[in-house]
C-alpha cells in the first residue's frame, strides 16, 4: 500500500511540474496523466516483481541486471504511451528508442562490472562462514569495505574471533580440569595409602609401636582435612560466597601475627623471620582475609628458603598499602611465574610433601586479594618474591563479596 501511495505521489508531482512548465490544455493534461499513470503502473509492477525474483535468485548479478533494465523499460513504456497520445512523432520515438536501447546495453554491462566485486566479496564471506561452521575458527574474510558488505564481513570475522577465543578458553578450562583431577587424586591418594598401610599393619599385629603409627595417621588426616577445607574455600571464592567482616586493620600488625604463628615452622627449618615496616599501614578491609593471605605467603617462603637464611616481610604504603614477602631461595622460574597462582601448581614437579602443601595457598591468596579489590604478583628468581597491593581502601560497603 505504501508503494502505491508513493507512485501516486510521483504521478501528481510530475503533473504539477508539467502544469507549471508547459501550461497545457485540458486535453493535453488528461493525455499526459494517462502516460504518467502507465509509467507509474510499470514502476509499481517492477517494484513488486523484482524483489520477489531477487529472493529466489542465486546470483546478485542477475538482480543487478534486472534493476538496471527496470528503469529504461519504464521509460520506454512512457515513450510509447507518449507517442500513442501524439506527443512524439514516429521518427522521434524510433530514434529515442534506439538511443535508449544502446544506453540500456551499456548500463547493463556497467552494472555487471560493478557487481563483480560485490559478488566476489559475498562469495568470500559465504566461504568463511561455511569454514567456521565446519570447525575452522581461524578462517577470516580479508574483506575491507566501508559499505554494508564490509560491515557484514567485519561481523563474520568478529564472530569467528569470538568463537576462536571461546574454544581456546574451553580447551584451557578442560586442561585445567584435567590437571585439577590429577592433582587432587595425587594429594588424596598419598595420605590415604599411608593411612591404609598403617591400619593394615596394626590389624595384622606386625607393628611394634602402634602409638607412633596413630600419630602419623593423625597427621595425614589433618593434611586431608586441610585439603578439603582449602578446596571448599576455593569453591566459595569462585562462586562469590565469601563474606569479609569489615574492620580497620594495621597491615604491620597482620604481618607481625603471621610471623609469630609461623615462627615454630621457620625454626624447624632453621629459617629466620623478620618484619620490615617503618610505620603503621592502616586499611579498612577484612582482617581475617588479610591474615590468611599474609600467612599463606610467609608459609610459602619458609618452605622454599634454604636453611640458615632469612625471610623478610615488608609492609609499606608507597603506591598503595602493600605487603611483600622475600626469601633467599631459588625463586620462581620465569616460565612458572604466570602459573604461580593457579591451583595445584607447584614449582617441584615431583610434588613432594616435605617441600610444600597441595599447591592451593597462593591460589587462595589470589582469590582473597582480588576480592578485596587489590592485585597480587610474583617475581622470577633468583630469590623468591611474592606480594600484594590493595589498590583502594575497601570500606564496609564492599566487604561482602
URBELSUL-V568105 format. One record per backbone hydrogen bond with DSSP energy under -1.0 kcal/mol. NH is the residue of the N-H (numbers start at 1). CO is the residue of the C=O. If there is no record, write none. Layout:
BEGIN
NH:CO
NH:CO
END
This chain:
BEGIN
5:1
6:2
7:3
8:4
9:5
10:6
11:7
12:8
13:9
14:10
15:11
16:12
17:13
18:14
19:15
20:16
21:17
22:18
23:19
29:25
30:26
31:27
32:28
33:29
34:30
35:31
36:32
37:33
38:34
39:35
40:36
41:37
42:38
43:39
44:40
45:41
46:42
47:43
48:44
49:45
50:46
53:49
54:50
55:51
63:59
64:60
65:61
66:62
67:63
68:64
69:65
70:66
73:69
74:70
75:71
76:72
77:73
78:74
79:75
80:76
81:77
82:78
83:79
84:80
85:81
86:83
87:82
93:89
94:90
95:91
96:92
97:93
98:94
99:95
100:96
101:97
102:98
103:99
104:100
105:101
106:102
107:103
108:104
109:105
110:106
111:107
112:108
113:109
114:110
115:111
119:115
120:116
121:117
122:118
123:119
124:120
125:121
126:122
127:123
128:124
129:125
130:126
131:127
132:128
133:129
134:130
135:132
136:131
137:135
139:136
151:147
152:148
153:149
154:150
155:151
156:152
157:153
158:154
159:155
160:156
161:157
162:158
163:159
164:160
165:161
166:162
167:163
168:164
169:165
170:166
171:167
172:168
173:169
174:170
175:171
176:172
177:173
178:174
179:175
180:176
181:177
182:178
183:179
184:180
185:181
186:182
187:183
188:184
189:185
190:186
192:188
193:189
194:190
195:191
196:192
197:193
198:194
199:195
200:196
201:197
202:198
203:199
204:200
206:201
213:209
214:210
215:211
216:212
217:213
218:214
219:215
220:216
221:217
222:218
223:219
224:220
225:221
226:222
227:223
228:224
229:225
230:226
231:227
232:228
233:229
234:230
235:231
236:232
237:233
238:234
239:235
241:236
242:240
244:399
247:285
249:283
251:281
254:250
255:251
256:252
257:253
258:254
259:255
260:256
261:257
262:258
266:262
267:263
268:264
269:265
270:267
271:266
272:309
274:311
276:313
283:249
285:247
290:286
291:287
292:288
293:289
294:290
295:291
296:292
297:293
298:294
299:295
300:296
301:297
302:298
303:299
305:301
308:270
309:306
311:272
312:326
313:274
314:324
315:276
316:322
322:316
323:388
324:314
325:386
326:312
327:384
336:333
337:333
339:336
340:337
342:339
344:359
345:342
351:348
355:352
364:360
365:361
366:362
367:363
368:364
369:365
370:366
371:367
372:368
373:370
374:369
375:389
377:387
379:385
381:332
383:329
386:325
387:377
388:323
389:375
390:321
398:395
399:396
401:242
END
